[in-house]
Amino acid sequence: MATLPIAVFPLSIRLIILQILTLIAVPISSITLQTLSNNSHFDRGTALLGDAQVIKDKSHVQLVNPRASSSGLLIRTEPFKFLDPKGSKQTSFSTEFSFSISHGNGDGVAFVVFPYNPEYKFVGQGPFGVLSEKKYFAIEYDTKMDENVGDLNANHVGVDVNSLVSEAVSNVSSFNLVLNNGEKLKSWIDYDSISKRIEVRLSKFGERRPYDPIVAHEIDLVKMWGNQDVFVGIVGSNGDSEQTSSVYSWNLRLRNFPHWLHSLPADPRAHERGDRFRYHKRGVCPLKFLAGLIFATGCGALLAFAVLFAWAIVNRQTEIPTEYHVHPVNFKYEKIEVIVEEDGKGVKN
């Protein structure tokens, strides 16, 4: 999907893009970063760019200032690869972070994955203010409805791939949640390189992790990035509003799997297909199908035998008389006389 030209954005958004892209045009190692190594709520190697700053009294990161055209980035300074150079291992990840967005019609926050090249040069465009002009991946928690990119409403979560036009989107209001009321929320993002599936969950802070994702999407990030170094971060911008956004905790976990495990994709958490979700279609194993057929046949035969046995018992009729009547019977005996005579030859008749 083609990237929208920077000209379609308001002047304030373009200024934000120019500001952040100018920052990341310099290698990270040469920038003086404010690290969060001593903060137990954030992973080691996490740093701040732009207007992002640590609020000491409240021990959290404020991504943007309460003024228009403010933006900031919370970034993990150590890059990683979705595919190792030998092509033998693929990387999955899970991340969770807590955040809040104040009232206002700003751009909210986004979890972003983008390439970093020490020789990167500013090219004049790139949505979210931290991404190259052609290639990026983002989960946006958007509090502004922009008709130019087909936003669902001003309270949605979307999956963006190389474009601000979301490939998958969910209405947060249908989950009785509001992104920009200042309430503290928590989100979980899980990418499985086996099923090529990403799932996003969202709830109020302090509540249990939801079982069902708020949005899910099939995407092959391994194919998208290969063995290229990528960075991840959380970015916030308020456009022309005075909206502020804060992050209270963030951690990222990487998991590596041998490449041969990916020959048969599987989705262990498949749900019913619906309008909000897209799911991976699993193939049918012939051995499992045969075993299931044999089992079903055996169960059917057993059930039929039980039904016939019950029918025979119910329909069996054995009459046992409860009373016997005795009647007297008279017997008559008669005497029979037999006369034997001899003929002339001495034979008895």
Secondary structure by P-SEA (a helix, b strand, c coil): ccccccccccaaaaaaaaaaaaaacccccccccccccccccccccccccccccccccccccccccccccccccccccbbbbcccccccbbbbbccccccccccccccccccbbbbbbccccccccccccccccccccccccccccccccccccccbbbbbccccccccccccccccccccccbbbbbbbbbbccccbbbbbbbcccccccccccbbbbbcccccccccbbbbbbbbbbccccbbbbbcbbbbbbbbbccccccbbbbcccccccccbbbbbbbbbaaaaaaaaaaaaaaaaaaaaaaaaaaaaaabbbbbbcbbbbbbbbbbbbbbbbbbbbccccccc
